[in-house]
């Protein structure tokens, strides 16, 4: 069996274990069992649910490389995790984001051992929780807290990112906004405020804020809910707001504008509450950094064009602390975060070759 097929089989096994954010436990235990089976050292699981294992290098005092992949998916409990293979593709919710990323932790290990490559430095493998949605990168915060700054850096694996080298982190701020009123009957209490109407008006005003194209800055209302019936003046309505920017100063300005509107939304009988539910700090390393150059070189060796890019990933945490980090992918695909998610099988070999080569080069 080829390394690619072995990796794909493991990715499907992982994909079949539900792992919604905040409920990654069973998948984490599965990965922990595999680390033990592979006879890696210092296998453990922390209080957050992150799973760790160490591949020792030849030089005891050498800095370690941390290789991570997030365990969680966006799909809620009860999602049917059917897998279908056809025409060089494998379809399945979470197969690319990030089941094959987690499997690649083992793919790297298998390749190093098969080729008898002995590294000077330790490699710590980390399968972490809380990357998606309201997980707010809590798993990676724990990983970085554990290892601190005295490391070579971080290699973050994202299944569908082949060809992209993420070395800049987008800053993100997320809010849950609630409008509250007394409510009432749509006929007899007409004229009294409705929480749904108020929130809709507030959202309209927020979305009229002019956003810069450069640096790229975005706003999105991702969810909205409220009310109890068609003939009821809603007593409560909520939405979730996502703000992003490539530039910390631009994000700070947008945050200030949004909070100013919310703070001064004064209407009799209406109360607006806003709470921060997520914050992903920005950061970056230059394109000339040795880890970025190594990532580009390893992709080019496999005939894959390397694109330097920006993203919101687990790498936000080390990058925001001036710790070197890059994100690399395993294969191509599409439909991420949908039930039609898929990966392409042919590019897996090139993706894995580039990762193994990166791990080998990173300590030199």
Buried (B, 14 or more C-beta within 10 A) or exposed (E): EEBBEBBBEBBBEBBBBBBBBBBBBEBBBBBBEBBEEBEBEEBEBBEBBBBBBBBBBEEEEBBBBBBBBBBBBBBEEEBEBEBEEEEEBBBBBBBBBBBBBBBBBBBBBBBBEEEEEEBEBBBBBBBBBBBBBEBBBBBBBBBBEBBEEEBBBBBBBBBBBBBBBBBBBBBBBBBBBBBBBEBBEBEEBEEBBBBBBBBBBBBEEBEEBEBEEEBBBEBEBEEBEBBEEEEBBBBBBBBBBBBBBBBBEBBEBBBEBBEEBBEEBEEEEBBBEBEEBBEBBBBBBEEEBBBBBBBBBBBEEBEBEBEBEBBBBBBBBBBBBEBBBBBBBBBBBBBBBEBEBBBBBEBBBBBBBBBBBBBBBBBE
